[in-house]
Amino acid sequence: MHVLLVEDDPELAQSLRSALDGDGHSVELAVDGETAEKLGRDGRFDVIVLDRMLPKRNGIEVLSNLRGAGVSTPVLILSALGEEEHRVEGLDAGSNDYLGKPFSTRELLARVRSLWHGRDKSAPPVKLIVGDMEMDLLARTVLRAGKKIELQPREFRLLEYLMRHSGEVVTRTMLLEKVWDYHFDPQTNVIDVHISRLRSKIDKDFSETLLHTVRGSGYRLEA
């Protein structure tokens, strides 16, 4: 399971990250509300563990903005504010669960697993978002900073795979198998050609580079 952990207390963040890692989850950490909202919008997390009191943007505001943007990822709010009115406020903002501090690590892990098992697996995302780039899987369109990017069918499939694995290193073998359906290396530069064409379309006219080459490993798409 891929978990977004949002916690600004360094000691607690490290403790929770170690616990989640030990429970078999991959964890990405955000330490402020703005970063949390940016990461949460791309739809690649299975569960978000969200502290309520955060710098730059509080957890309730982050959650409200994510729900307003159509992000349905299950969210567990962590908060020292455990009174009924605060729990209700969190639930009304769209949280799936609310855990008051202090709490036991075992309980947190159990609640995270419960959110994962109880989520709606029948409703796949219809949009993928990385930075200022948005892919609509139903309309088959791609926008970057509001500008439409025209892609060929294979380029669209390539970008979709990269966006679904944003922040991760994607190897040539993975691309050959998942995008080209090759289970052998054809010993051609087909990937290099398509990556070059894709990069010219999604990065060339923009100030921030999204598609990165990881030398000796493959490629990574991230803001």
mmCIF file of the C-alpha atoms, coordinates in Angstrom:
data_MODEL
# 
_entry.id   MODEL 
# 
loop_
_atom_site.group_PDB 
_atom_site.id 
_atom_site.type_symbol 
_atom_site.label_atom_id 
_atom_site.label_alt_id 
_atom_site.label_comp_id 
_atom_site.label_asym_id 
_atom_site.label_entity_id 
_atom_site.label_seq_id 
_atom_site.pdbx_PDB_ins_code 
_atom_site.Cartn_x 
_atom_site.Cartn_y 
_atom_site.Cartn_z 
_atom_site.occupancy 
_atom_site.B_iso_or_equiv 
_atom_site.pdbx_formal_charge 
_atom_site.auth_seq_id 
_atom_site.auth_comp_id 
_atom_site.auth_asym_id 
_atom_site.auth_atom_id 
_atom_site.pdbx_PDB_model_num 
ATOM 1   C CA . MET A 1 1   ? 0.000   0.000  0.000   1.00 0.00 ? 1   MET A CA 1 
ATOM 2   C CA . HIS A 1 2   ? 1.252   3.523  -0.856  1.00 0.00 ? 2   HIS A CA 1 
ATOM 3   C CA . VAL A 1 3   ? 0.691   5.905  2.063   1.00 0.00 ? 3   VAL A CA 1 
ATOM 4   C CA . LEU A 1 4   ? 1.038   9.688  2.149   1.00 0.00 ? 4   LEU A CA 1 
ATOM 5   C CA . LEU A 1 5   ? 2.030   10.628 5.697   1.00 0.00 ? 5   LEU A CA 1 
ATOM 6   C CA . VAL A 1 6   ? 1.513   14.305 6.551   1.00 0.00 ? 6   VAL A CA 1 
ATOM 7   C CA . GLU A 1 7   ? 3.150   15.237 9.858   1.00 0.00 ? 7   GLU A CA 1 
ATOM 8   C CA . ASP A 1 8   ? 5.313   18.239 10.745  1.00 0.00 ? 8   ASP A CA 1 
ATOM 9   C CA . ASP A 1 9   ? 6.719   16.897 14.039  1.00 0.00 ? 9   ASP A CA 1 
ATOM 10  C CA . PRO A 1 10  ? 10.070  15.315 12.999  1.00 0.00 ? 10  PRO A CA 1 
ATOM 11  C CA . GLU A 1 11  ? 10.200  12.781 15.834  1.00 0.00 ? 11  GLU A CA 1 
ATOM 12  C CA . LEU A 1 12  ? 6.603   11.617 15.394  1.00 0.00 ? 12  LEU A CA 1 
ATOM 13  C CA . ALA A 1 13  ? 6.936   11.584 11.614  1.00 0.00 ? 13  ALA A CA 1 
ATOM 14  C CA . GLN A 1 14  ? 9.987   9.324  11.802  1.00 0.00 ? 14  GLN A CA 1 
ATOM 15  C CA . SER A 1 15  ? 8.274   7.029  14.291  1.00 0.00 ? 15  SER A CA 1 
ATOM 16  C CA . LEU A 1 16  ? 5.131   6.702  12.165  1.00 0.00 ? 16  LEU A CA 1 
ATOM 17  C CA . ARG A 1 17  ? 7.124   6.248  8.978   1.00 0.00 ? 17  ARG A CA 1 
ATOM 18  C CA . SER A 1 18  ? 9.125   3.414  10.538  1.00 0.00 ? 18  SER A CA 1 
ATOM 19  C CA . ALA A 1 19  ? 5.934   1.771  11.817  1.00 0.00 ? 19  ALA A CA 1 
ATOM 20  C CA . LEU A 1 20  ? 4.217   1.991  8.422   1.00 0.00 ? 20  LEU A CA 1 
ATOM 21  C CA . ASP A 1 21  ? 7.346   0.695  6.669   1.00 0.00 ? 21  ASP A CA 1 
ATOM 22  C CA . GLY A 1 22  ? 7.466   -2.184 9.116   1.00 0.00 ? 22  GLY A CA 1 
ATOM 23  C CA . ASP A 1 23  ? 3.835   -2.986 8.329   1.00 0.00 ? 23  ASP A CA 1 
ATOM 24  C CA . GLY A 1 24  ? 4.739   -3.419 4.665   1.00 0.00 ? 24  GLY A CA 1 
ATOM 25  C CA . HIS A 1 25  ? 3.679   -0.026 3.289   1.00 0.00 ? 25  HIS A CA 1 
ATOM 26  C CA . SER A 1 26  ? 5.631   2.384  1.102   1.00 0.00 ? 26  SER A CA 1 
ATOM 27  C CA . VAL A 1 27  ? 5.534   5.854  2.644   1.00 0.00 ? 27  VAL A CA 1 
ATOM 28  C CA . GLU A 1 28  ? 5.982   9.363  1.303   1.00 0.00 ? 28  GLU A CA 1 
ATOM 29  C CA . LEU A 1 29  ? 6.275   12.185 3.838   1.00 0.00 ? 29  LEU A CA 1 
ATOM 30  C CA . ALA A 1 30  ? 4.965   15.757 3.622   1.00 0.00 ? 30  ALA A CA 1 
ATOM 31  C CA . VAL A 1 31  ? 5.660   18.239 6.420   1.00 0.00 ? 31  VAL A CA 1 
ATOM 32  C CA . ASP A 1 32  ? 3.298   21.075 5.511   1.00 0.00 ? 32  ASP A CA 1 
ATOM 33  C CA . GLY A 1 33  ? -0.203  21.537 4.169   1.00 0.00 ? 33  GLY A CA 1 
ATOM 34  C CA . GLU A 1 34  ? 0.702   22.985 0.784   1.00 0.00 ? 34  GLU A CA 1 
ATOM 35  C CA . THR A 1 35  ? 2.979   20.061 -0.061  1.00 0.00 ? 35  THR A CA 1 
ATOM 36  C CA . ALA A 1 36  ? 0.392   17.598 1.238   1.00 0.00 ? 36  ALA A CA 1 
ATOM 37  C CA . GLU A 1 37  ? -2.323  18.999 -0.998  1.00 0.00 ? 37  GLU A CA 1 
ATOM 38  C CA . LYS A 1 38  ? -0.048  19.028 -4.041  1.00 0.00 ? 38  LYS A CA 1 
ATOM 39  C CA . LEU A 1 39  ? 0.954   15.393 -3.526  1.00 0.00 ? 39  LEU A CA 1 
ATOM 40  C CA . GLY A 1 40  ? -2.548  14.274 -2.575  1.00 0.00 ? 40  GLY A CA 1 
ATOM 41  C CA . ARG A 1 41  ? -4.043  15.600 -5.795  1.00 0.00 ? 41  ARG A CA 1 
ATOM 42  C CA . ASP A 1 42  ? -2.166  13.194 -8.090  1.00 0.00 ? 42  ASP A CA 1 
ATOM 43  C CA . GLY A 1 43  ? -4.227  10.167 -7.022  1.00 0.00 ? 43  GLY A CA 1 
ATOM 44  C CA . ARG A 1 44  ? -1.349  7.705  -6.562  1.00 0.00 ? 44  ARG A CA 1 
ATOM 45  C CA . PHE A 1 45  ? -1.804  7.118  -2.830  1.00 0.00 ? 45  PHE A CA 1 
ATOM 46  C CA . ASP A 1 46  ? -3.977  4.408  -1.324  1.00 0.00 ? 46  ASP A CA 1 
ATOM 47  C CA . VAL A 1 47  ? -4.384  6.112  2.067   1.00 0.00 ? 47  VAL A CA 1 
ATOM 48  C CA . ILE A 1 48  ? -3.513  9.570  3.426   1.00 0.00 ? 48  ILE A CA 1 
ATOM 49  C CA . VAL A 1 49  ? -2.596  9.951  7.111   1.00 0.00 ? 49  VAL A CA 1 
ATOM 50  C CA . LEU A 1 50  ? -3.127  13.670 7.715   1.00 0.00 ? 50  LEU A CA 1 
ATOM 51  C CA . ASP A 1 51  ? -2.158  15.674 10.790  1.00 0.00 ? 51  ASP A CA 1 
ATOM 52  C CA . ARG A 1 52  ? -4.667  18.411 11.561  1.00 0.00 ? 52  ARG A CA 1 
ATOM 53  C CA . MET A 1 53  ? -2.299  21.161 12.747  1.00 0.00 ? 53  MET A CA 1 
ATOM 54  C CA . LEU A 1 54  ? 0.170   21.914 9.962   1.00 0.00 ? 54  LEU A CA 1 
ATOM 55  C CA . PRO A 1 55  ? 2.244   24.874 8.767   1.00 0.00 ? 55  PRO A CA 1 
ATOM 56  C CA . LYS A 1 56  ? 1.158   26.793 5.647   1.00 0.00 ? 56  LYS A CA 1 
ATOM 57  C CA . ARG A 1 57  ? -2.267  25.098 5.431   1.00 0.00 ? 57  ARG A CA 1 
ATOM 58  C CA . ASN A 1 58  ? -4.130  23.170 8.128   1.00 0.00 ? 58  ASN A CA 1 
ATOM 59  C CA . GLY A 1 59  ? -5.305  19.612 7.645   1.00 0.00 ? 59  GLY A CA 1 
ATOM 60  C CA . ILE A 1 60  ? -9.000  20.460 7.446   1.00 0.00 ? 60  ILE A CA 1 
ATOM 61  C CA . GLU A 1 61  ? -8.333  22.939 4.641   1.00 0.00 ? 61  GLU A CA 1 
ATOM 62  C CA . VAL A 1 62  ? -6.131  20.432 2.818   1.00 0.00 ? 62  VAL A CA 1 
ATOM 63  C CA . LEU A 1 63  ? -8.827  17.770 3.087   1.00 0.00 ? 63  LEU A CA 1 
ATOM 64  C CA . SER A 1 64  ? -11.613 20.103 1.958   1.00 0.00 ? 64  SER A CA 1 
ATOM 65  C CA . ASN A 1 65  ? -9.571  21.168 -1.078  1.00 0.00 ? 65  ASN A CA 1 
ATOM 66  C CA . LEU A 1 66  ? -8.765  17.568 -2.007  1.00 0.00 ? 66  LEU A CA 1 
ATOM 67  C CA . ARG A 1 67  ? -12.395 16.517 -1.787  1.00 0.00 ? 67  ARG A CA 1 
ATOM 68  C CA . GLY A 1 68  ? -13.402 19.599 -3.765  1.00 0.00 ? 68  GLY A CA 1 
ATOM 69  C CA . ALA A 1 69  ? -10.957 18.525 -6.486  1.00 0.00 ? 69  ALA A CA 1 
ATOM 70  C CA . GLY A 1 70  ? -12.563 15.093 -6.664  1.00 0.00 ? 70  GLY A CA 1 
ATOM 71  C CA . VAL A 1 71  ? -9.840  13.189 -4.793  1.00 0.00 ? 71  VAL A CA 1 
ATOM 72  C CA . SER A 1 72  ? -11.487 10.213 -3.090  1.00 0.00 ? 72  SER A CA 1 
ATOM 73  C CA . THR A 1 73  ? -8.408  8.702  -1.404  1.00 0.00 ? 73  THR A CA 1 
ATOM 74  C CA . PRO A 1 74  ? -9.298  7.497  2.127   1.00 0.00 ? 74  PRO A CA 1 
ATOM 75  C CA . VAL A 1 75  ? -8.034  9.941  4.769   1.00 0.00 ? 75  VAL A CA 1 
ATOM 76  C CA . LEU A 1 76  ? -7.240  9.361  8.446   1.00 0.00 ? 76  LEU A CA 1 
ATOM 77  C CA . ILE A 1 77  ? -6.926  12.619 10.417  1.00 0.00 ? 77  ILE A CA 1 
ATOM 78  C CA . LEU A 1 78  ? -4.538  12.764 13.372  1.00 0.00 ? 78  LEU A CA 1 
ATOM 79  C CA . SER A 1 79  ? -5.179  15.484 15.923  1.00 0.00 ? 79  SER A CA 1 
ATOM 80  C CA . ALA A 1 80  ? -4.584  16.546 19.499  1.00 0.00 ? 80  ALA A CA 1 
ATOM 81  C CA . LEU A 1 81  ? -8.050  18.123 19.237  1.00 0.00 ? 81  LEU A CA 1 
ATOM 82  C CA . GLY A 1 82  ? -10.164 15.143 20.203  1.00 0.00 ? 82  GLY A CA 1 
ATOM 83  C CA . GLU A 1 83  ? -13.391 16.791 21.305  1.00 0.00 ? 83  GLU A CA 1 
ATOM 84  C CA . GLU A 1 84  ? -16.613 15.778 19.563  1.00 0.00 ? 84  GLU A CA 1 
ATOM 85  C CA . GLU A 1 85  ? -16.955 19.073 17.700  1.00 0.00 ? 85  GLU A CA 1 
ATOM 86  C CA . HIS A 1 86  ? -13.473 18.666 16.214  1.00 0.00 ? 86  HIS A CA 1 
ATOM 87  C CA . ARG A 1 87  ? -14.122 15.064 15.185  1.00 0.00 ? 87  ARG A CA 1 
ATOM 88  C CA . VAL A 1 88  ? -17.384 16.113 13.552  1.00 0.00 ? 88  VAL A CA 1 
ATOM 89  C CA . GLU A 1 89  ? -15.627 18.959 11.733  1.00 0.00 ? 89  GLU A CA 1 
ATOM 90  C CA . GLY A 1 90  ? -13.063 16.518 10.361  1.00 0.00 ? 90  GLY A CA 1 
ATOM 91  C CA . LEU A 1 91  ? -15.695 14.029 9.261   1.00 0.00 ? 91  LEU A CA 1 
ATOM 92  C CA . ASP A 1 92  ? -17.777 16.776 7.664   1.00 0.00 ? 92  ASP A CA 1 
ATOM 93  C CA . ALA A 1 93  ? -14.700 17.912 5.717   1.00 0.00 ? 93  ALA A CA 1 
ATOM 94  C CA . GLY A 1 94  ? -14.503 14.453 4.175   1.00 0.00 ? 94  GLY A CA 1 
ATOM 95  C CA . SER A 1 95  ? -12.260 12.365 6.421   1.00 0.00 ? 95  SER A CA 1 
ATOM 96  C CA . ASN A 1 96  ? -12.918 8.637  6.624   1.00 0.00 ? 96  ASN A CA 1 
ATOM 97  C CA . ASP A 1 97  ? -11.560 8.294  10.148  1.00 0.00 ? 97  ASP A CA 1 
ATOM 98  C CA . TYR A 1 98  ? -10.303 10.487 12.995  1.00 0.00 ? 98  TYR A CA 1 
ATOM 99  C CA . LEU A 1 99  ? -7.689  9.482  15.582  1.00 0.00 ? 99  LEU A CA 1 
ATOM 100 C CA . GLY A 1 100 ? -6.984  11.657 18.594  1.00 0.00 ? 100 GLY A CA 1 
ATOM 101 C CA . LYS A 1 101 ? -3.495  12.130 20.016  1.00 0.00 ? 101 LYS A CA 1 
ATOM 102 C CA . PRO A 1 102 ? -1.948  10.447 21.898  1.00 0.00 ? 102 PRO A CA 1 
ATOM 103 C CA . PHE A 1 103 ? -2.625  7.131  20.195  1.00 0.00 ? 103 PHE A CA 1 
ATOM 104 C CA . SER A 1 104 ? -0.995  3.727  19.995  1.00 0.00 ? 104 SER A CA 1 
ATOM 105 C CA . THR A 1 105 ? 0.948   2.773  16.900  1.00 0.00 ? 105 THR A CA 1 
ATOM 106 C CA . ARG A 1 106 ? -0.911  -0.536 16.739  1.00 0.00 ? 106 ARG A CA 1 
ATOM 107 C CA . GLU A 1 107 ? -4.246  1.263  16.566  1.00 0.00 ? 107 GLU A CA 1 
ATOM 108 C CA . LEU A 1 108 ? -3.041  3.610  13.837  1.00 0.00 ? 108 LEU A CA 1 
ATOM 109 C CA . LEU A 1 109 ? -1.791  0.686  11.728  1.00 0.00 ? 109 LEU A CA 1 
ATOM 110 C CA . ALA A 1 110 ? -5.085  -1.151 12.220  1.00 0.00 ? 110 ALA A CA 1 
ATOM 111 C CA . ARG A 1 111 ? -7.070  1.899  11.133  1.00 0.00 ? 111 ARG A CA 1 
ATOM 112 C CA . VAL A 1 112 ? -4.878  2.395  8.051   1.00 0.00 ? 112 VAL A CA 1 
ATOM 113 C CA . ARG A 1 113 ? -5.374  -1.247 7.065   1.00 0.00 ? 113 ARG A CA 1 
ATOM 114 C CA . SER A 1 114 ? -9.118  -0.887 7.625   1.00 0.00 ? 114 SER A CA 1 
ATOM 115 C CA . LEU A 1 115 ? -9.298  2.144  5.321   1.00 0.00 ? 115 LEU A CA 1 
ATOM 116 C CA . TRP A 1 116 ? -7.356  0.255  2.656   1.00 0.00 ? 116 TRP A CA 1 
ATOM 117 C CA . HIS A 1 117 ? -9.579  -2.820 2.801   1.00 0.00 ? 117 HIS A CA 1 
ATOM 118 C CA . GLY A 1 118 ? -12.765 -0.770 2.957   1.00 0.00 ? 118 GLY A CA 1 
ATOM 119 C CA . ARG A 1 119 ? -12.069 1.585  0.078   1.00 0.00 ? 119 ARG A CA 1 
ATOM 120 C CA . ASP A 1 120 ? -14.110 1.441  -3.137  1.00 0.00 ? 120 ASP A CA 1 
ATOM 121 C CA . LYS A 1 121 ? -11.871 -0.642 -5.411  1.00 0.00 ? 121 LYS A CA 1 
ATOM 122 C CA . SER A 1 122 ? -14.504 -0.595 -8.170  1.00 0.00 ? 122 SER A CA 1 
ATOM 123 C CA . ALA A 1 123 ? -14.037 3.092  -8.923  1.00 0.00 ? 123 ALA A CA 1 
ATOM 124 C CA . PRO A 1 124 ? -10.680 3.677  -10.622 1.00 0.00 ? 124 PRO A CA 1 
ATOM 125 C CA . PRO A 1 125 ? -9.491  7.288  -10.990 1.00 0.00 ? 125 PRO A CA 1 
ATOM 126 C CA . VAL A 1 126 ? -10.674 9.149  -14.068 1.00 0.00 ? 126 VAL A CA 1 
ATOM 127 C CA . LYS A 1 127 ? -7.953  11.792 -13.833 1.00 0.00 ? 127 LYS A CA 1 
ATOM 128 C CA . LEU A 1 128 ? -4.227  11.629 -13.171 1.00 0.00 ? 128 LEU A CA 1 
ATOM 129 C CA . ILE A 1 129 ? -2.409  14.740 -11.946 1.00 0.00 ? 129 ILE A CA 1 
ATOM 130 C CA . VAL A 1 130 ? 1.318   15.406 -11.651 1.00 0.00 ? 130 VAL A CA 1 
ATOM 131 C CA . GLY A 1 131 ? 2.301   18.982 -10.900 1.00 0.00 ? 131 GLY A CA 1 
ATOM 132 C CA . ASP A 1 132 ? 0.463   21.247 -13.345 1.00 0.00 ? 132 ASP A CA 1 
ATOM 133 C CA . MET A 1 133 ? -0.222  18.403 -15.784 1.00 0.00 ? 133 MET A CA 1 
ATOM 134 C CA . GLU A 1 134 ? -3.599  16.663 -15.828 1.00 0.00 ? 134 GLU A CA 1 
ATOM 135 C CA . MET A 1 135 ? -4.650  13.591 -17.793 1.00 0.00 ? 135 MET A CA 1 
ATOM 136 C CA . ASP A 1 136 ? -8.351  12.852 -18.307 1.00 0.00 ? 136 ASP A CA 1 
ATOM 137 C CA . LEU A 1 137 ? -8.610  9.106  -18.858 1.00 0.00 ? 137 LEU A CA 1 
ATOM 138 C CA . LEU A 1 138 ? -12.189 9.282  -20.139 1.00 0.00 ? 138 LEU A CA 1 
ATOM 139 C CA . ALA A 1 139 ? -11.790 12.174 -22.568 1.00 0.00 ? 139 ALA A CA 1 
ATOM 140 C CA . ARG A 1 140 ? -8.253  10.973 -23.445 1.00 0.00 ? 140 ARG A CA 1 
ATOM 141 C CA . THR A 1 141 ? -6.867  14.483 -23.124 1.00 0.00 ? 141 THR A CA 1 
ATOM 142 C CA . VAL A 1 142 ? -3.783  15.967 -21.481 1.00 0.00 ? 142 VAL A CA 1 
ATOM 143 C CA . LEU A 1 143 ? -3.433  19.525 -20.208 1.00 0.00 ? 143 LEU A CA 1 
ATOM 144 C CA . ARG A 1 144 ? -0.355  21.214 -18.837 1.00 0.00 ? 144 ARG A CA 1 
ATOM 145 C CA . ALA A 1 145 ? -0.852  24.590 -17.169 1.00 0.00 ? 145 ALA A CA 1 
ATOM 146 C CA . GLY A 1 146 ? -4.197  24.705 -18.992 1.00 0.00 ? 146 GLY A CA 1 
ATOM 147 C CA . LYS A 1 147 ? -2.601  24.127 -22.404 1.00 0.00 ? 147 LYS A CA 1 
ATOM 148 C CA . LYS A 1 148 ? -3.735  21.079 -24.371 1.00 0.00 ? 148 LYS A CA 1 
ATOM 149 C CA . ILE A 1 149 ? -0.981  18.620 -25.267 1.00 0.00 ? 149 ILE A CA 1 
ATOM 150 C CA . GLU A 1 150 ? -1.581  16.630 -28.446 1.00 0.00 ? 150 GLU A CA 1 
ATOM 151 C CA . LEU A 1 151 ? -0.325  13.057 -28.134 1.00 0.00 ? 151 LEU A CA 1 
ATOM 152 C CA . GLN A 1 152 ? -0.280  10.015 -30.379 1.00 0.00 ? 152 GLN A CA 1 
ATOM 153 C CA . PRO A 1 153 ? -1.950  6.861  -28.915 1.00 0.00 ? 153 PRO A CA 1 
ATOM 154 C CA . ARG A 1 154 ? 1.375   5.263  -27.940 1.00 0.00 ? 154 ARG A CA 1 
ATOM 155 C CA . GLU A 1 155 ? 2.603   8.514  -26.402 1.00 0.00 ? 155 GLU A CA 1 
ATOM 156 C CA . PHE A 1 156 ? -0.610  8.716  -24.389 1.00 0.00 ? 156 PHE A CA 1 
ATOM 157 C CA . ARG A 1 157 ? -0.126  5.167  -23.083 1.00 0.00 ? 157 ARG A CA 1 
ATOM 158 C CA . LEU A 1 158 ? 3.481   5.922  -22.216 1.00 0.00 ? 158 LEU A CA 1 
ATOM 159 C CA . LEU A 1 159 ? 2.571   9.087  -20.339 1.00 0.00 ? 159 LEU A CA 1 
ATOM 160 C CA . GLU A 1 160 ? -0.325  7.351  -18.567 1.00 0.00 ? 160 GLU A CA 1 
ATOM 161 C CA . TYR A 1 161 ? 2.014   4.666  -17.276 1.00 0.00 ? 161 TYR A CA 1 
ATOM 162 C CA . LEU A 1 162 ? 4.554   7.244  -16.112 1.00 0.00 ? 162 LEU A CA 1 
ATOM 163 C CA . MET A 1 163 ? 1.832   9.295  -14.390 1.00 0.00 ? 163 MET A CA 1 
ATOM 164 C CA . ARG A 1 164 ? 0.424   6.232  -12.632 1.00 0.00 ? 164 ARG A CA 1 
ATOM 165 C CA . HIS A 1 165 ? 3.928   5.656  -11.266 1.00 0.00 ? 165 HIS A CA 1 
ATOM 166 C CA . SER A 1 166 ? 4.881   9.270  -10.685 1.00 0.00 ? 166 SER A CA 1 
ATOM 167 C CA . GLY A 1 167 ? 7.767   9.723  -8.286  1.00 0.00 ? 167 GLY A CA 1 
ATOM 168 C CA . GLU A 1 168 ? 8.992   6.179  -8.994  1.00 0.00 ? 168 GLU A CA 1 
ATOM 169 C CA . VAL A 1 169 ? 11.840  5.061  -11.233 1.00 0.00 ? 169 VAL A CA 1 
ATOM 170 C CA . VAL A 1 170 ? 10.373  3.250  -14.245 1.00 0.00 ? 170 VAL A CA 1 
ATOM 171 C CA . THR A 1 171 ? 12.793  0.936  -16.024 1.00 0.00 ? 171 THR A CA 1 
ATOM 172 C CA . ARG A 1 172 ? 13.043  0.204  -19.735 1.00 0.00 ? 172 ARG A CA 1 
ATOM 173 C CA . THR A 1 173 ? 11.900  -3.367 -19.059 1.00 0.00 ? 173 THR A CA 1 
ATOM 174 C CA . MET A 1 174 ? 8.765   -2.108 -17.318 1.00 0.00 ? 174 MET A CA 1 
ATOM 175 C CA . LEU A 1 175 ? 7.962   0.161  -20.260 1.00 0.00 ? 175 LEU A CA 1 
ATOM 176 C CA . LEU A 1 176 ? 8.556   -2.577 -22.818 1.00 0.00 ? 176 LEU A CA 1 
ATOM 177 C CA . GLU A 1 177 ? 6.230   -4.956 -20.962 1.00 0.00 ? 177 GLU A CA 1 
ATOM 178 C CA . LYS A 1 178 ? 3.478   -2.550 -19.908 1.00 0.00 ? 178 LYS A CA 1 
ATOM 179 C CA . VAL A 1 179 ? 3.363   -0.052 -22.794 1.00 0.00 ? 179 VAL A CA 1 
ATOM 180 C CA . TRP A 1 180 ? 4.600   -2.094 -25.767 1.00 0.00 ? 180 TRP A CA 1 
ATOM 181 C CA . ASP A 1 181 ? 3.604   -5.553 -24.478 1.00 0.00 ? 181 ASP A CA 1 
ATOM 182 C CA . TYR A 1 182 ? 7.079   -6.865 -25.311 1.00 0.00 ? 182 TYR A CA 1 
ATOM 183 C CA . HIS A 1 183 ? 8.396   -9.538 -22.969 1.00 0.00 ? 183 HIS A CA 1 
ATOM 184 C CA . PHE A 1 184 ? 11.816  -9.408 -24.555 1.00 0.00 ? 184 PHE A CA 1 
ATOM 185 C CA . ASP A 1 185 ? 14.215  -6.619 -25.485 1.00 0.00 ? 185 ASP A CA 1 
ATOM 186 C CA . PRO A 1 186 ? 13.848  -5.899 -29.227 1.00 0.00 ? 186 PRO A CA 1 
ATOM 187 C CA . GLN A 1 187 ? 17.286  -4.242 -29.169 1.00 0.00 ? 187 GLN A CA 1 
ATOM 188 C CA . THR A 1 188 ? 15.954  -1.038 -30.713 1.00 0.00 ? 188 THR A CA 1 
ATOM 189 C CA . ASN A 1 189 ? 15.833  2.576  -29.569 1.00 0.00 ? 189 ASN A CA 1 
ATOM 190 C CA . VAL A 1 190 ? 12.020  2.639  -29.633 1.00 0.00 ? 190 VAL A CA 1 
ATOM 191 C CA . ILE A 1 191 ? 11.802  3.776  -26.004 1.00 0.00 ? 191 ILE A CA 1 
ATOM 192 C CA . ASP A 1 192 ? 14.418  6.496  -26.446 1.00 0.00 ? 192 ASP A CA 1 
ATOM 193 C CA . VAL A 1 193 ? 12.584  7.853  -29.478 1.00 0.00 ? 193 VAL A CA 1 
ATOM 194 C CA . HIS A 1 194 ? 9.208   7.960  -27.761 1.00 0.00 ? 194 HIS A CA 1 
ATOM 195 C CA . ILE A 1 195 ? 10.616  9.430  -24.534 1.00 0.00 ? 195 ILE A CA 1 
ATOM 196 C CA . SER A 1 196 ? 12.324  12.152 -26.572 1.00 0.00 ? 196 SER A CA 1 
ATOM 197 C CA . ARG A 1 197 ? 9.086   12.968 -28.426 1.00 0.00 ? 197 ARG A CA 1 
ATOM 198 C CA . LEU A 1 198 ? 7.084   12.947 -25.215 1.00 0.00 ? 198 LEU A CA 1 
ATOM 199 C CA . ARG A 1 199 ? 9.582   15.187 -23.435 1.00 0.00 ? 199 ARG A CA 1 
ATOM 200 C CA . SER A 1 200 ? 9.464   17.703 -26.292 1.00 0.00 ? 200 SER A CA 1 
ATOM 201 C CA . LYS A 1 201 ? 5.675   17.902 -25.934 1.00 0.00 ? 201 LYS A CA 1 
ATOM 202 C CA . ILE A 1 202 ? 5.235   18.025 -22.153 1.00 0.00 ? 202 ILE A CA 1 
ATOM 203 C CA . ASP A 1 203 ? 8.407   19.855 -21.060 1.00 0.00 ? 203 ASP A CA 1 
ATOM 204 C CA . LYS A 1 204 ? 9.866   21.915 -23.906 1.00 0.00 ? 204 LYS A CA 1 
ATOM 205 C CA . ASP A 1 205 ? 7.704   25.038 -23.537 1.00 0.00 ? 205 ASP A CA 1 
ATOM 206 C CA . PHE A 1 206 ? 7.471   24.990 -19.740 1.00 0.00 ? 206 PHE A CA 1 
ATOM 207 C CA . SER A 1 207 ? 9.796   26.267 -17.032 1.00 0.00 ? 207 SER A CA 1 
ATOM 208 C CA . GLU A 1 208 ? 9.642   23.133 -14.862 1.00 0.00 ? 208 GLU A CA 1 
ATOM 209 C CA . THR A 1 209 ? 10.852  19.753 -16.107 1.00 0.00 ? 209 THR A CA 1 
ATOM 210 C CA . LEU A 1 210 ? 8.599   16.823 -15.219 1.00 0.00 ? 210 LEU A CA 1 
ATOM 211 C CA . LEU A 1 211 ? 10.182  13.932 -17.123 1.00 0.00 ? 211 LEU A CA 1 
ATOM 212 C CA . HIS A 1 212 ? 13.634  13.027 -15.800 1.00 0.00 ? 212 HIS A CA 1 
ATOM 213 C CA . THR A 1 213 ? 16.196  10.478 -16.962 1.00 0.00 ? 213 THR A CA 1 
ATOM 214 C CA . VAL A 1 214 ? 17.696  8.407  -14.145 1.00 0.00 ? 214 VAL A CA 1 
ATOM 215 C CA . ARG A 1 215 ? 21.067  7.316  -15.488 1.00 0.00 ? 215 ARG A CA 1 
ATOM 216 C CA . GLY A 1 216 ? 21.528  3.575  -15.580 1.00 0.00 ? 216 GLY A CA 1 
ATOM 217 C CA . SER A 1 217 ? 18.014  2.943  -14.292 1.00 0.00 ? 217 SER A CA 1 
ATOM 218 C CA . GLY A 1 218 ? 15.248  4.464  -16.435 1.00 0.00 ? 218 GLY A CA 1 
ATOM 219 C CA . TYR A 1 219 ? 12.904  7.428  -16.104 1.00 0.00 ? 219 TYR A CA 1 
ATOM 220 C CA . ARG A 1 220 ? 10.951  9.239  -13.424 1.00 0.00 ? 220 ARG A CA 1 
ATOM 221 C CA . LEU A 1 221 ? 8.000   11.611 -13.838 1.00 0.00 ? 221 LEU A CA 1 
ATOM 222 C CA . GLU A 1 222 ? 7.576   14.036 -10.954 1.00 0.00 ? 222 GLU A CA 1 
ATOM 223 C CA . ALA A 1 223 ? 6.990   17.697 -10.183 1.00 0.00 ? 223 ALA A CA 1 
# 
